[in-house]
Amino acid sequence: MSIASADELISDRLFGIAKSDPGRELIFDPVHGRISYAQAAEQVERLAYGLRNLGIGHGDVVIIQLPNWSPFMILHMALTAIGAVTATIPIVYREHELTGVIKLTEAKALVVPHEFHRFDYATMAKGLRQNVSTLEHVILVGGETADNDSGCVRYEYLMAEPWEARGDQESLDRLKPAPGDIAALGFTSGTTGDLKGAVYDTRILHATNMGFIERYGFNEGDRIFGCSPIGHAVGFTHALRMTLTIGGGIVLQERWDPARALELLQEEKCTFMAAATPFLMDLVYHPDLEARGSLSSVKLFLCGGASIPEQLMRDAQTALPNTFTSPLWGMTECGGVTTCPYDAPQEKLFETDGLPCNSMELKVVDPDGNEVPPRTDGELMARGAMVTRGYFGRPDLTSESFLEDGWFRTGDQAWMDEDGYIKITGRIKDLIIRGGVNISPADIENVLFSHPRITSAAVVGMPDPRLGERICAFVVLNEGSSLEISTVQDWMTEAGVAKPKWPERIEVVDDFPMTPSGKVQKFRLREMIAERLSQETATPASA
């Protein structure tokens, strides 16, 4: 079976494979069972007509807030089939974030689980429908019978009714959109707190996966492990959409659990996964890894969300001898842009975040927009087929980041070497300016991670009246460990780190505030340390 074409809708791709190879397995969902391409095609057709019965059609935005369940995939394909727009959001969003997304998109429907992970989504969704006038429908997956009078309808009801058998309906062929129509909105998971929905069409989503397909040779025999949230960019594009693009199969994990992940990866013989650095860490250092065959079926692990500490990359090569583990850099606005090819030199794997895909251009520029010499820090710019069309309903933010000549301002600080490999050294907004000198947190974090007592580290600037900012390191320690600032500074000395880059304060925490994609929300850490410093300053005055 060939790879999907650039203009092929994901729903048409499903229907085509269902016709040529109906028994091929598309989804294994431990919650909802195994689903073949033919079974999925029947469900998508039924649901598409059921959604039309609710008045949902071309251009209408439907927000899907579900765990990694098969109904998410069925809904996305059904919405595509009728020209509606899928808005993906993280499962952790609550009333505040959802209200903003609904108002921005004027969403016509919201799909949520009745309940998940001890949270009552049904009650939240009903409240949102009462408070936001544009929201006409709430579709609940699972749970008890919904109250149709309250504007709620059960997903299971939509799937039980033979809508496709009713007469006087337009065919799906007449309802389907053009490849250039908006297919999805991807809401960024929030390292800055801004609400931004990147606009995708079918061609952009196709290009986002073709970079990996061309580099690594994916085909219909691959089984993708869907552990990253499919309500976020990595899971949506490189798991859900990738599966249909190559005609392969997907194994879904509704919520990250390392032990369960090892079980699924081994039993289902998964071959590929893309996930954030904490996922790789959990697997590499799991006590059951060797008993699970060291994941011998997994050919490729693309690890993104944050730069991989060099020690973790080295440990991954030892712990996962059959797996090629590569760094991955990308963004919701431009997909997964850089990885290391199979034949990349070892130093590129350890020291960089990869080489751009064939369809993408990258450059590093200074504040005036001029390209900088190799290995010089600047802002990373991206251009090519994978870049989205801007931010939905936010022309102000679009004009700031998406330039008229096609370049997208990533906001990431990076350098590029002589071979075109890049290294992300931080977010421009995360730079620490200590006494007028720019300091990148990434190098400091890499050294801290190698300390035997430290499990994770995140470095931010803290306010200082003389220097502007000083360096604060938030750390998660191994169980039972303690850490003094003097110990950290001795470690910095041994590593040969310049003294101005030494952490000047250590904050030990149980965990970090994270985005659903596995990125540390450093703006929250900056808020935390600023508040603590303010309290410490105020305490003597109030005594």
C-alpha positions as CSV (number, residue, x, y, z in Angstrom):
1,M,0.0,0.0,0.0
2,S,1.4,3.4,-1.0
3,I,1.7,6.4,1.3
4,A,-1.2,8.8,1.3
5,S,-1.0,11.7,-1.2
6,A,-0.7,15.3,-0.1
7,D,-4.3,16.1,-1.1
8,E,-5.9,12.9,0.3
9,L,-8.3,13.5,3.2
10,I,-7.7,11.3,6.3
11,S,-11.3,10.0,5.9
12,D,-10.8,9.1,2.3
13,R,-7.6,7.3,3.2
14,L,-9.5,5.3,5.8
15,F,-12.3,4.4,3.3
16,G,-9.7,3.4,0.6
17,I,-7.8,1.0,2.9
18,A,-11.1,-0.4,4.3
19,K,-12.1,-1.3,0.8
20,S,-8.8,-2.8,-0.3
21,D,-7.8,-4.6,2.9
22,P,-10.8,-4.6,5.3
23,G,-9.4,-6.8,8.0
24,R,-6.2,-4.8,8.5
25,E,-6.0,-3.7,12.2
26,L,-6.1,0.1,12.6
27,I,-6.4,0.6,16.4
28,F,-5.8,-1.4,19.5
29,D,-7.4,0.6,22.4
30,P,-7.2,-1.4,25.7
31,V,-10.4,0.5,26.8
32,H,-12.5,0.1,23.6
33,G,-10.9,-2.9,22.0
34,R,-9.5,-3.7,18.6
35,I,-10.8,-2.0,15.5
36,S,-10.0,-2.9,11.9
37,Y,-10.0,-0.4,9.0
38,A,-13.3,-1.7,7.8
39,Q,-14.9,-1.4,11.3
40,A,-13.5,2.1,11.7
41,A,-14.9,3.1,8.2
42,E,-18.4,1.9,9.3
43,Q,-18.1,3.9,12.5
44,V,-16.9,7.0,10.8
45,E,-19.7,6.9,8.2
46,R,-22.3,6.5,10.9
47,L,-20.9,9.2,13.1
48,A,-20.5,11.6,10.2
49,Y,-24.2,11.4,9.4
50,G,-25.0,11.6,13.2
51,L,-23.0,14.8,13.5
52,R,-24.9,16.2,10.4
53,N,-28.1,15.4,12.2
54,L,-26.9,17.7,15.0
55,G,-26.5,20.5,12.5
56,I,-22.7,20.2,12.4
57,G,-21.2,20.8,8.9
58,H,-18.6,22.5,6.8
59,G,-16.4,25.0,8.7
60,D,-18.0,24.3,12.1
61,V,-15.4,23.9,14.9
62,V,-15.8,20.9,17.3
63,I,-13.5,20.7,20.3
64,I,-12.3,17.2,21.2
65,Q,-11.1,16.9,24.7
66,L,-10.6,13.1,25.2
67,P,-7.9,10.8,26.5
68,N,-6.1,8.5,24.0
69,W,-9.2,6.6,23.1
70,S,-10.4,5.3,19.8
71,P,-13.5,7.6,19.8
72,F,-11.0,10.5,19.4
73,M,-9.8,9.1,16.1
74,I,-13.2,8.2,14.9
75,L,-14.5,11.7,15.7
76,H,-11.6,13.4,13.9
77,M,-12.1,11.3,10.8
78,A,-15.9,11.9,10.8
79,L,-15.5,15.6,11.2
80,T,-13.0,15.7,8.4
81,A,-15.5,13.7,6.2
82,I,-18.1,16.5,6.5
83,G,-15.8,19.4,6.3
84,A,-15.9,20.4,10.0
85,V,-12.9,21.5,11.9
86,T,-11.3,19.5,14.8
87,A,-9.9,21.6,17.6
88,T,-7.5,19.5,19.7
89,I,-6.9,20.5,23.3
90,P,-5.1,18.9,26.3
91,I,-7.2,16.7,28.5
92,V,-6.0,18.7,31.5
93,Y,-7.7,21.9,30.4
94,R,-10.5,23.1,32.7
95,E,-13.2,25.8,32.7
96,H,-10.8,28.7,32.4
97,E,-8.9,27.5,29.4
98,L,-11.9,25.9,27.7
99,T,-14.0,29.1,28.0
100,G,-11.2,30.9,26.1
101,V,-11.0,28.3,23.4
102,I,-14.7,28.1,22.9
103,K,-15.1,31.9,22.7
104,L,-12.1,32.3,20.3
105,T,-13.3,29.5,17.9
106,E,-17.0,30.0,18.4
107,A,-17.1,26.2,18.7
108,K,-20.4,24.6,17.9
109,A,-19.8,21.4,19.9
110,L,-17.5,20.1,22.7
111,V,-16.7,16.4,23.1
112,V,-15.5,15.2,26.6
113,P,-15.4,12.0,28.6
114,H,-18.3,11.7,31.1
115,E,-15.6,11.2,33.7
116,F,-11.9,10.6,33.5
117,H,-9.2,10.3,36.2
118,R,-11.6,11.2,38.9
119,F,-12.7,14.5,37.2
120,D,-16.4,15.1,36.3
121,Y,-16.1,16.5,32.7
122,A,-19.8,16.2,32.1
123,T,-20.7,18.7,34.8
124,M,-18.0,21.1,33.6
125,A,-19.2,20.8,30.0
126,K,-22.8,21.4,30.9
127,G,-21.8,24.5,32.8
128,L,-19.8,25.8,29.8
129,R,-22.7,25.3,27.5
130,Q,-24.9,27.4,29.8
131,N,-22.3,30.2,30.0
132,V,-21.1,30.4,26.3
133,S,-24.0,31.0,23.9
134,T,-22.2,29.7,20.7
135,L,-21.7,26.2,22.2
136,E,-24.8,24.3,21.0
137,H,-23.9,20.7,21.8
138,V,-22.0,18.7,24.4
139,I,-21.1,15.1,23.3
140,L,-20.3,12.8,26.2
141,V,-18.2,9.7,25.8
142,G,-19.1,6.9,28.3
143,G,-21.0,7.3,31.6
144,E,-24.7,7.3,32.2
145,T,-27.5,8.3,29.8
146,A,-27.2,12.0,29.0
147,D,-30.0,14.5,29.4
148,N,-30.8,15.5,25.9
149,D,-32.8,18.5,27.2
150,S,-29.6,20.0,28.6
151,G,-28.0,19.9,25.1
152,C,-26.0,16.8,25.9
153,V,-25.9,13.7,23.7
154,R,-24.1,10.5,24.3
155,Y,-21.4,9.4,21.8
156,E,-22.7,5.9,22.2
157,Y,-26.2,7.0,21.1
158,L,-24.8,8.6,18.0
159,M,-23.0,5.3,17.2
160,A,-26.1,3.1,17.9
161,E,-28.4,4.9,15.5
162,P,-28.2,4.0,11.8
163,W,-28.0,7.5,10.5
164,E,-26.4,6.4,7.3
165,A,-29.6,4.4,6.4
166,R,-31.9,7.4,6.5
167,G,-33.1,8.8,3.2
168,D,-32.8,12.3,1.8
169,Q,-29.2,12.8,2.9
170,E,-26.3,14.2,0.9
171,S,-23.5,11.7,0.2
172,L,-20.3,12.1,2.0
173,D,-18.6,12.7,-1.4
174,R,-20.6,15.9,-1.7
175,L,-19.9,16.9,1.9
176,K,-16.1,16.5,2.0
177,P,-13.9,19.6,2.0
178,A,-11.1,20.6,-0.2
179,P,-7.5,19.8,0.8
180,G,-6.8,23.4,1.4
181,D,-9.7,23.9,3.8
182,I,-9.0,24.2,7.5
183,A,-8.9,20.6,8.9
184,A,-7.7,21.2,12.5
185,L,-6.7,23.7,15.1
186,G,-3.9,22.7,17.4
187,F,-3.8,24.7,20.6
188,T,-0.3,25.1,22.0
189,S,0.1,23.6,25.5
190,G,1.4,26.7,27.1
191,T,5.0,27.5,28.2
192,T,4.0,31.2,28.1
193,G,0.3,31.2,29.1
194,D,-0.9,32.6,25.8
195,L,-3.9,31.0,24.0
196,K,-2.9,30.2,20.5
197,G,-4.6,27.8,18.0
198,A,-2.4,26.9,15.0
199,V,-4.3,26.4,11.8
200,Y,-3.7,23.2,9.8
201,D,-5.1,22.0,6.5
202,T,-4.7,18.5,5.0
203,R,-1.6,19.4,3.0
204,I,0.2,20.8,6.1
205,L,-0.6,17.8,8.2
206,H,0.6,15.5,5.4
207,A,3.9,17.4,5.0
208,T,4.4,17.2,8.8
209,N,4.6,13.4,8.6
210,M,6.3,13.1,5.2
211,G,9.6,14.4,6.7
212,F,9.8,11.4,9.0
213,I,8.5,8.9,6.5
214,E,11.2,9.9,4.0
215,R,13.9,9.9,6.6
216,Y,13.1,6.6,8.4
217,G,11.2,4.6,5.8
218,F,7.9,4.1,7.7
219,N,5.4,1.8,6.0
220,E,2.1,-0.2,6.6
221,G,4.0,-2.7,8.7
222,D,4.8,-0.2,11.4
223,R,2.8,-0.2,14.7
224,I,2.9,3.2,16.3
225,F,2.7,3.5,20.1
226,G,0.3,6.3,20.9
227,C,1.4,7.3,24.4
228,S,1.8,11.1,23.8
229,P,-1.6,12.9,24.3
230,I,-3.4,12.9,20.9
231,G,-5.0,16.1,22.0
232,H,-1.6,17.7,21.5
233,A,0.6,18.2,18.5
234,V,3.0,15.3,18.8
235,G,0.3,12.7,19.5
236,F,-2.1,14.2,17.0
237,T,0.3,14.5,14.1
238,H,2.9,11.8,14.6
239,A,0.7,9.1,16.1
240,L,-3.0,9.5,15.0
241,R,-2.4,11.2,11.6
242,M,0.9,9.2,10.9
243,T,-0.9,5.9,11.3
244,L,-3.4,6.7,8.5
245,T,-0.7,8.3,6.3
246,I,1.3,5.1,6.2
247,G,-1.6,2.7,6.4
248,G,-0.3,1.2,9.6
249,G,-1.7,0.4,13.1
250,I,-1.7,2.3,16.4
251,V,-1.7,1.1,20.0
252,L,-3.2,3.6,22.3
253,Q,-2.4,4.2,26.0
254,E,-5.0,6.4,27.6
255,R,-2.7,7.8,30.3
256,W,1.0,7.5,30.8
257,D,2.1,4.7,33.0
258,P,5.6,3.4,32.5
259,A,5.0,-0.2,33.6
260,R,1.8,-0.5,31.4
261,A,3.7,1.1,28.5
262,L,6.4,-1.5,28.7
263,E,3.8,-4.2,28.7
264,L,2.0,-2.8,25.7
265,L,5.1,-2.1,23.7
266,Q,6.3,-5.7,24.2
267,E,3.0,-7.5,23.7
268,E,1.8,-5.4,20.7
269,K,5.3,-5.3,19.1
270,C,5.3,-1.6,18.5
271,T,8.0,-0.3,16.2
272,F,7.9,3.5,16.7
273,M,7.1,6.1,19.3
274,A,7.5,9.9,19.6
275,A,7.3,11.3,23.1
276,A,8.8,13.8,25.5
277,T,12.0,13.4,27.5
278,P,10.3,12.3,30.7
279,F,8.8,9.3,28.8
280,L,12.2,8.2,27.7
281,M,13.6,8.7,31.2
282,D,10.8,6.6,32.7
283,L,11.5,3.7,30.3
284,V,15.3,3.8,30.3
285,Y,15.5,3.7,34.1
286,H,12.5,1.4,34.7
287,P,13.5,-1.7,36.8
288,D,11.3,-4.0,34.5
289,L,12.9,-2.9,31.2
290,E,15.2,-5.9,30.8
291,A,12.5,-8.3,31.7
292,R,10.4,-6.8,29.0
293,G,13.1,-7.6,26.4
294,S,14.5,-4.1,26.4
295,L,11.8,-3.2,23.9
296,S,13.4,-5.2,21.1
297,S,10.6,-4.4,18.6
298,V,10.9,-0.6,18.9
299,K,13.1,0.5,16.0
300,L,12.8,4.2,16.6
301,F,12.2,6.6,19.5
302,L,12.0,10.3,18.7
303,C,12.4,12.3,21.9
304,G,11.3,15.9,22.0
305,G,9.6,18.5,24.2
306,A,12.9,19.5,25.6
307,S,16.6,18.9,24.8
308,I,17.7,15.4,26.0
309,P,20.5,15.5,28.6
310,E,23.6,13.9,27.1
311,Q,23.8,11.3,29.9
312,L,20.2,10.2,29.2
313,M,21.1,9.7,25.5
314,R,24.1,7.6,26.4
315,D,22.0,5.5,28.9
316,A,19.3,5.0,26.3
317,Q,21.8,3.6,23.8
318,T,22.8,1.0,26.4
319,A,19.3,0.2,27.8
320,L,17.6,0.1,24.4
321,P,20.2,-1.6,22.1
322,N,17.7,-2.3,19.3
323,T,16.2,1.2,19.3
324,F,17.6,4.2,17.4
325,T,16.9,7.1,19.8
326,S,17.0,10.5,18.3
327,P,16.4,14.0,19.6
328,L,13.3,15.7,18.0
329,W,12.7,19.4,17.8
330,G,9.4,20.8,16.7
331,M,6.5,23.1,17.6
332,T,2.7,23.0,17.3
333,E,3.2,25.7,14.6
334,C,5.6,23.7,12.4
335,G,5.5,20.1,13.3
336,G,8.5,17.9,14.1
337,V,11.2,19.7,12.1
338,T,14.6,18.3,13.1
339,T,15.8,14.8,14.0
340,C,19.0,12.8,13.5
341,P,19.1,10.4,10.5
342,Y,20.1,6.8,11.1
343,D,23.6,7.5,9.8
344,A,24.2,10.6,12.0
345,P,27.6,10.7,13.7
346,Q,27.4,9.9,17.4
347,E,28.4,13.4,18.4
348,K,25.4,14.8,16.6
349,L,23.1,12.6,18.6
350,F,24.7,13.7,21.9
351,E,25.4,17.4,21.1
352,T,22.6,18.6,18.8
353,D,18.8,18.4,18.3
354,G,19.0,17.2,14.7
355,L,18.9,18.1,11.1
356,P,15.8,19.6,9.4
357,C,13.5,17.5,7.2
358,N,13.9,17.9,3.5
359,S,10.8,20.2,3.1
360,M,12.0,22.7,5.7
361,E,14.5,25.5,5.8
362,L,16.1,26.8,9.1
363,K,18.2,29.8,9.9
364,V,19.5,31.5,13.0
365,V,19.3,35.3,13.2
366,D,20.3,38.1,15.5
367,P,17.8,40.7,16.9
368,D,18.0,42.6,13.6
369,G,17.1,39.6,11.5
370,N,20.6,39.0,10.1
371,E,21.9,35.4,9.9
372,V,24.6,34.7,12.5
373,P,27.8,32.6,12.0
374,P,27.8,28.9,12.8
375,R,27.6,27.9,16.4
376,T,26.4,31.4,17.4
377,D,23.3,31.7,19.4
378,G,20.3,33.6,17.9
379,E,16.6,33.1,17.2
380,L,15.7,30.0,15.2
381,M,13.5,30.7,12.1
382,A,11.6,28.0,10.1
383,R,10.1,28.0,6.6
384,G,8.5,25.3,4.5
385,A,5.6,23.0,3.9
386,M,5.1,22.1,7.5
387,V,4.6,25.6,8.8
388,T,0.9,26.3,9.8
389,R,-1.2,29.1,8.4
390,G,-1.1,31.3,11.6
391,Y,-3.2,31.5,14.8
392,F,-6.9,31.1,14.5
393,G,-8.7,34.4,15.2
394,R,-5.5,36.1,16.4
395,P,-4.2,38.3,13.5
396,D,-2.1,40.2,16.0
397,L,-0.1,37.2,17.1
398,T,0.0,35.8,13.6
399,S,1.6,39.0,12.2
400,E,4.2,38.9,15.0
401,S,5.3,35.4,14.4
402,F,4.5,34.5,10.8
403,L,6.4,36.8,8.5
404,E,5.3,37.8,4.9
405,D,8.3,36.0,3.3
406,G,7.2,32.7,4.8
407,W,9.5,32.6,7.8
408,F,8.1,31.6,11.2
409,R,9.7,33.1,14.3
410,T,10.0,30.2,16.7
411,G,11.0,32.1,19.8
412,D,13.6,29.4,20.4
413,Q,17.2,30.3,21.0
414,A,19.5,28.0,19.0
415,W,22.8,27.7,17.1
416,M,23.4,25.8,13.9
417,D,26.7,24.0,13.1
418,E,28.5,23.8,9.8
419,D,26.6,20.7,8.7
420,G,23.1,22.3,9.3
421,Y,22.4,20.5,12.6
422,I,20.8,22.7,15.3
423,K,21.0,22.9,19.0
424,I,18.2,24.5,21.0
425,T,19.7,26.4,23.9
426,G,16.5,27.8,25.4
427,R,13.5,30.0,24.8
428,I,14.3,33.6,24.0
429,K,12.0,34.5,26.9
430,D,13.8,32.0,29.2
431,L,17.2,33.6,28.8
432,I,18.7,34.8,32.1
433,I,20.2,38.2,31.9
434,R,22.7,38.4,34.8
435,G,24.5,41.7,35.0
436,G,23.8,42.4,31.4
437,V,25.2,39.0,30.2
438,N,22.8,36.6,28.5
439,I,23.0,33.1,30.0
440,S,21.2,30.1,28.5
441,P,19.7,27.7,31.0
442,A,20.1,24.6,28.8
443,D,23.9,24.1,29.5
444,I,23.4,24.5,33.2
445,E,20.5,22.0,33.3
446,N,22.6,19.4,31.4
447,V,25.4,19.6,34.0
448,L,22.9,19.4,36.9
449,F,21.1,16.4,35.4
450,S,24.4,14.5,35.4
451,H,24.7,14.8,39.2
452,P,23.9,11.5,40.9
453,R,21.4,12.9,43.3
454,I,19.4,14.9,40.8
455,T,16.5,13.4,38.8
456,S,15.4,16.5,36.9
457,A,16.5,20.2,36.8
458,A,15.0,23.4,35.5
459,V,17.0,26.7,35.6
460,V,15.3,30.1,35.6
461,G,16.2,33.7,36.4
462,M,15.2,35.2,39.8
463,P,14.9,39.0,40.4
464,D,17.9,40.7,41.8
465,P,18.1,44.5,42.6
466,R,21.8,44.8,41.6
467,L,22.3,42.3,38.7
468,G,18.8,42.3,37.4
469,E,18.6,38.5,37.6
470,R,20.5,35.7,39.4
471,I,20.4,32.0,38.6
472,C,17.9,29.7,40.5
473,A,17.9,26.0,39.9
474,F,14.7,24.0,40.6
475,V,15.6,20.3,41.1
476,V,13.8,17.0,41.7
477,L,16.0,14.7,43.8
478,N,16.3,11.0,44.0
479,E,14.2,9.6,46.9
480,G,15.9,10.2,50.3
481,S,18.5,12.6,48.9
482,S,19.3,16.1,50.0
483,L,21.3,18.8,48.2
484,E,23.1,22.0,49.3
485,I,24.1,24.9,47.2
486,S,27.8,24.3,48.0
487,T,27.5,20.8,46.6
488,V,26.0,22.1,43.4
489,Q,28.7,24.7,43.0
490,D,31.4,22.1,43.6
491,W,29.8,20.0,40.8
492,M,29.9,23.1,38.5
493,T,33.6,23.6,39.2
494,E,34.4,19.9,38.4
495,A,32.4,20.3,35.1
496,G,34.4,23.4,34.2
497,V,31.4,25.7,34.1
498,A,32.2,29.4,34.3
499,K,31.3,30.9,37.7
500,P,28.7,33.4,36.4
501,K,26.7,30.4,35.3
502,W,26.6,28.7,38.7
503,P,23.2,28.4,40.3
504,E,23.0,30.8,43.2
505,R,19.9,29.3,44.8
506,I,18.5,25.8,44.9
507,E,14.8,25.0,45.2
508,V,14.0,21.4,45.8
509,V,10.5,20.4,44.5
510,D,8.6,17.1,44.1
511,D,7.8,17.9,40.5
512,F,7.6,20.7,37.9
513,P,4.6,22.4,36.4
514,M,4.4,20.8,33.0
515,T,2.6,21.2,29.7
516,P,0.8,18.1,28.4
517,S,3.6,17.7,25.9
518,G,6.2,17.3,28.6
519,K,7.7,20.8,28.6
520,V,8.4,22.6,31.9
521,Q,6.3,25.7,32.3
522,K,9.2,28.0,33.3
523,F,7.0,31.1,33.6
524,R,5.3,29.4,36.6
525,L,8.7,28.6,38.2
526,R,9.7,32.3,37.7
527,E,6.4,33.3,39.4
528,M,7.1,30.8,42.3
529,I,10.6,32.1,43.0
530,A,9.6,35.8,42.7
531,E,6.8,35.2,45.2
532,R,9.1,33.5,47.6
533,L,11.7,36.2,47.4
534,S,9.0,38.8,48.0
535,Q,7.8,37.0,51.1
536,E,11.3,36.6,52.4
537,T,11.9,40.3,51.9
538,A,8.7,41.3,53.6
539,T,9.1,39.0,56.6
540,P,11.7,41.0,58.5
541,A,9.8,44.3,57.9
542,S,6.7,42.8,59.5
543,A,8.4,41.4,62.5
